[in-house]
Structures are given as C-alpha cells and as structure tokens.
Amino acid sequence: MADPIPLRPRARLAARSAVIVGGGIGGLTSAIALQRAGLAVQVVERARKLREVGAGLQLSPNATRILRDLGLLDKLEQVAVAPRALEVRDGRKGTVLARAEYAPAVARFGAPFLVVHRADLQNLLAEAAQEEGCGITLGAELVTVEPTTGGVRAVVRQGEALQAHGGDILVGADGVRSAVRAHVCPGVSPVFAQRIAYRATIHAPPGHPPDVRLYLGPNAHLVVYPVKGGAMLNLVAIVHDTRPVTHWNAPGNNEDVRRAFGSWAPHVRELLEQVPHFLCWGLYDIAPLPRWSHGRITLTGDAAHAMMPFLAQGASQAIEDAVGLEQALRQESEPEAALGAYEDARRTRTARIQNDARRNGNIYHLSGPVRLARDLVIRRTGQRLLDRYDWIYAA
Ligand SMILES: Cc1cc2nc3c(=O)[nH]c(=O)nc-3n(C[C@H](O)[C@H](O)[C@H](O)COP(=O)(O)OP(=O)(O)OC[C@H]3O[C@@H](n4cnc5c(N)ncnc54)[C@H](O)[C@@H]3O)c2cc1C
C-alpha cells in the first residue's frame, strides 16, 4: 500500500517538533500556530489545572486579527465584549477628560478591540490546541533544559518523577519569572517596578456602559471594563508602592486600596467598595533582552519581553510572537536560523512597546502642575486618543 499523502507541509519547515514550556496565553497560542504549521507540539505546564485568574484582558486589533486567522475569533466574540469607547477620566473629580469611540479604529484596522475574561480566552485556546493534536502535560514543572543529539529537551518534575520531553526546538513561554530565560540570558532577573496591581471582577451595575474607562490620579490609576458578555466588570487598580511585593495573584489588602483611592470621586469609591476581595500582583519589569534565543531554545511572551501593563499589550504581543515564530519556521530551513529570524523580526517592536508602556505608567501617575498639563493635552487629543497607537494596532 502506498504511503498516505501527508496533509501538512512538514518537509518545508525548519523543525518537525517543539516543546513549549508554559501553558499561558503565549504558550497555547504558539502551540496552536506551530501545530497548524505541521510541527508536533508538546506543552508542559507547571499548574495542575489550566485556569487563568479571575481578571480581564484587553485585546487590540493586532491580536484579534491573528485570532481570526487561527479560526478562533467567532468563538471569542461569543464570550468577549466589544467596547464602545475608551474614556479617560479625572479620578478625583470623576469627570471625562477625553472619549474616543473604537468604531473608526475598528474600521481602519479591520479587526475588533475586545475585552474578555482571561479564563474564557485560556479555555478557548486550550480547547483549540487539543483539537489540533497538541499534547498538554499538566503538573509538570521545568527542572532543566538539555541539548540532545540534533535537538533539545525539557526535564520536568511531575509529582515525584522526572520526565523528559524532547523536540527539535524548545520555546520558553513560562512568563515573567521564566526558568527557560536563564538558558538564554543568564543573570537577568525581573525588577520590582514599585507598582502593585489590585484586580477583581464584580457584577456590573445595571446600565453600566460598555466602555473602557481609565481613571487617572496622583500615584494611582484605575481601569474598568466589562467582561462575561457585560454581566461582570473587571477592575484593575494600580498604585505606586515602594514596599517590594513578590506576590503574584495573592489576596490583596482591601484597606490598602481604600486608602489609596480615599479622596477619589464617590462613584469610583463605590465601585471599589463592592469588591469583596482583591487579588494583588507586584509588577515586575525587565529591560529589553539582548537576545531571545540560544541554539534551539527561544523565548516568547512575558519570558521574552515582560512589560508594564500600561499599554495593555503583554498578551497581544505574546499572540503576535506565536505567528512570528511560525512564519520564521516556514521561511528558514535550519532551526537555529529560524529562531534567529524570529527574534530579529520581533525584538525591535516589542522593545519599543516595553519602553512606551513604562513611560505611560509615569504619565498616568503624575501629580502637581504637570498633571494639569497632561490633562490639557488629553482633553485636546479627544477622539484621536487611539491614533497614536496605530503603529501597534496596524501590525
Ligand atoms: C495587572 C495586569 C493587567 C494586564 N492587562 C493586560 C491587557 O489588558 N492586555 C494584554 O494584552 N496584556 C495584559 N497584561 C499582560 C498579560 O497578562 C501578560 O503579558 C500575558 O499573560 C503573558 O502571557 P504568557 O503566556 O507569556 O505568560 P503567563 O501568562 O505568565 O504564562 C506563563 C505560564 O508558564 C507556566 N510556568 C511558569 N514557570 C514554569 C515552569 N518552571 N515550568 C512549567 N510551567 C511554568 C505558568 O504556570 C503559566 O501558566 C496585564 C498584566 C497585568 C499584571
């Protein structure tokens, strides 16, 4: 009997198999993109259950366009909200400084802005990865990465046992505290950014508008937007704090939040009062890395370019990385050359976004007379608020 005709163009790819360390948004999107390109993909994830925390995520057209190309946008739109406008408000007075409708930008970029609960996006990605045939091993924590003859492998601890998962390439999608990063850029550690993020979701008050609201105040800001089809509101309160916090998704102290926002507009305080328990994240920053790859190992998502959340681009950039890596593997014939081409294509853009996000954080938290100057500029910008990020959304 003749050999079956392969359905996928494996022979043209620079690699036939990949091990991905980390099953977050970056790791799962890469898994889908690479498996669809014809690689056999194995994801190893430390968590015993794939579950994203109870918080929201903004996705811009540069990411939703890719999710559409991967055939996932229809399902995503069933659980996400397409917000109507971005409003920037004075946190203390509660008044609108500027309002930009999303519709013109959606028309310009041909893909939507969406706000979604992280768990909804992660479930959708995990389901799609498994449908594509990716293996996902849960409860598997990376111990080390080793070269093999003609490849590379991840040694993981699963309970008491050590297991090895080998492939032609290994992708570190293991987040801001990446263990894979040490094999690419030894000695690089994330630095506490003197900011703490308190996050929560609450039931949306009746008639709450489907907008993304950004409230600015001295040393703090608050982002509010709907998730779960508009039934819930996602709140992200970011405060300046010099006390190093190593927590990641730990219970936050509601009193700290009340104190930080004590002199803000009554309707803002009322929203914060409705939160039974905040979860709290210390924000950690990393300067753009000098390289993302070493041999057959590469990095993606926060492992490669952890950024401050003040441009809402971390996950969207992880999604862009996935197709960047897939395209490089199609275009080059050797794994090392493909990983080099991938990082060459991605590093300048993500470094610029990292720097702009950091700068936004400083602008958001201004106090004194410079704050008034900032507000004047925002007022004058009005509907053009989103235009300055065309270079991000158009990609
Ligand atoms: C407050 C806040 C708000 C944000 N808002 C937005 C937003 O609106 N829009 C946006 O695009 N981005 C936003 N981001 C950024 C976004 O959350 C991240 O950039 C994104 O989640 C990164 O995805 P990732 O897959 O690279 O990493 P992660 O989501 O961190 O996933 C890493 C995975 O690797 C696993 N892992 C870690 N170590 C190991 C190991 N040793 N062995 C095995 N597995 C391991 C982890 O369990 C995890 O599942 C925000 C971030 C914060 C903190």
The ligand as an ORCA input file, in Angstrom:
! r2SCAN-3c Opt
* xyz 0 1
  C      -2.483     43.953     36.014
  C      -2.204     43.426     34.647
  C      -3.065     43.757     33.605
  C      -2.791     43.307     32.297
  N      -3.658     43.631     31.290
  C      -3.372     43.240     30.025
  C      -4.259     43.567     28.960
  O      -5.294     44.207     29.165
  N      -3.929     43.172     27.702
  C      -2.786     42.457     27.435
  O      -2.525     42.124     26.264
  N      -1.942     42.105     28.446
  C      -2.209     42.472     29.718
  N      -1.386     42.102     30.734
  C      -0.192     41.314     30.420
  C      -0.526     39.852     30.230
  O      -1.214     39.366     31.348
  C       0.746     39.044     30.053
  O       1.613     39.717     29.166
  C       0.416     37.684     29.475
  O      -0.418     36.975     30.342
  C       1.707     36.906     29.223
  O       1.392     35.615     28.798
  P       2.495     34.492     28.833
  O       1.829     33.276     28.297
  O       3.745     34.972     28.200
  O       2.859     34.299     30.367
  P       1.939     33.785     31.567
  O       0.530     34.154     31.364
  O       2.612     34.227     32.815
  O       2.026     32.197     31.450
  C       3.187     31.503     31.810
  C       2.801     30.051     32.090
  O       4.001     29.308     32.350
  C       3.812     28.468     33.470
  N       5.121     28.266     34.083
  C       5.885     29.180     34.720
  N       7.031     28.625     35.152
  C       7.003     27.320     34.776
  C       7.893     26.228     34.938
  N       9.070     26.388     35.592
  N       7.561     25.019     34.423
  C       6.369     24.869     33.753
  N       5.473     25.864     33.591
  C       5.784     27.084     34.084
  C       2.864     29.253     34.367
  O       2.167     28.402     35.264
  C       1.927     29.904     33.336
  O       0.816     29.089     33.033
  C      -1.638     42.515     32.042
  C      -0.789     42.167     33.097
  C      -1.061     42.609     34.388
  C      -0.142     42.210     35.513
*
